[in-house]
Amino acid sequence: MKSILYVFVMLMLFASCNDGNKSQVNNQSQHQVIVQEVLHVKEYSYIRVLEAGTEKWIAAPSTPLEVGKTYYIGKEMLMQNFESKDLGRTFETVYFVEKISASPEAIDPPLITTSRQLNSEATKPVIEKKDVKVSAGDNTISIAELFENRTLYKNKVVKLKGEVTKYNPAIMNVNWFHMQDGTNFGGEFDLTVTTAAEVQIGDIVTLEGTVTLNKDFGAGYYYAIIIENAVLVK
C-alpha cells in the first residue's frame, strides 16, 4: 500500500511543476541521516534530519522513528515552497523519499524508473477488481464506455457514477481516488480521479470532470486516462 501511495506522491510532485513549485531529483543512491525531529500526519512523516552536518527536512511514508538515531534513505526529490495543509506550514525546501530505514540494506531499488519499466507487468501497481455494481445515473457514462470511446471524450467534461475504491487525500493540495462501477472494457475497469472534494472508500459518488488522455507527469509516470478537476454532483 505504501509503495502505491508513494507513486501518487511522485505523480503529484511532477504535476506540481505546472503550479510554480520547483522539483529536482537527486540520483545519489543512498544517504545517511540523523533524526532531529519527527512530525507525523496521516500517512506521512515529516522529519528534520542532519546529513553530513547539514540540517534539512525530508518526507516519507509514516514510519516509527527515534530522535537521535541514524537512518538511511534512498533517492530523493527536492520540493521548494511546499505547503503541508496537515501541518499548516510551508517548507522552504523538503526532500521526498520513498523509504527511511534503520538498515542500509533495506533501502529499496532506484526511486525513478523508466517508462519501459513502468509499462512492464512486473512494475505496474496491481489494481484489484472489486465486487462493485453501480447502476448508471442520469446522463452518466460507464467506465467501460469511457475507455472504449476515449478519443471521443478527450478534453471533454464527462459525468460518471461509481464506488470509491482507493483514496489518498491532500497530496499537493488535491485529493486522489480510484473508482469502479463494475463495468469492464478490454481489462480496464479502474479509473483515477483528482478532485478538491473529500470522499471515503466505499462512497458511491457521481462526478463531473475533464478527461485527459496520455497524461505524462515525467520520469516515466504516465496515465492513459485520468479525470482531472472533478466535482461531486448529486
Order of alpha helices (4+ residues) and beta strands (2+ residues): alpha-beta-beta-beta-beta-beta-beta-beta-beta-alpha-alpha-alpha-beta-beta-beta-beta-beta
